[in-house]
Amino acid sequence: MLRVWDFITLVKIEVPDPSMEGALKLGDRYSVGVTLDLKDLSSADVGVEIIFGEKENNKIEKVLDVIALKPDKEIGGITHYRAEIDAASTGSFEFAFRIFPTNPMLPHRQDFNLVRWM
């Protein structure tokens, strides 16, 4: 994990584009996705989440929701993670994706300082 972590690369992020698709409406369901090149790791080694929050001073000050993405496709180290999200709140929110190591031998996410923001 430690040897490969810094070499994980972001291939693609998929989120709704309000300028192209229009604003999301309350109750709409939409899909988000992240594609990563995990190098020598598998999808079982890496967790992905999307964090929604209210932004102040260029920083998410208040976390409103954290949603886990699940591995969808894995081909030769390139792994796509995906989640379906219900638009349950109105307003304008900031979001960010983060990745972290997962392994049954790690009792806590904080065991290694390896969380990365995408």
HELIX and SHEET records of a PDB file:
HELIX    1   1 TRP A    5  PHE A    7  5                                   3    
HELIX    2   2 PRO A   18  GLU A   21  1                                   4    
HELIX    3   3 SER A   43  ASP A   45  5                                   3    
HELIX    4   4 ARG A  109  ASP A  111  5                                   3    
SHEET    1   A 7 THR A   9  GLU A  14  0                                        
SHEET    2   A 7 ARG A  29  ASP A  37 -1                                        
SHEET    3   A 7 ILE A  78  ASP A  86 -1                                        
SHEET    4   A 7 LYS A  59  ILE A  75 -1                                        
SHEET    5   A 7 VAL A  46  GLU A  56 -1                                        
SHEET    6   A 7 GLU A  94  PRO A 101 -1                                        
SHEET    7   A 7 ARG A 116  TRP A 117 -1                                        
END                                                                             
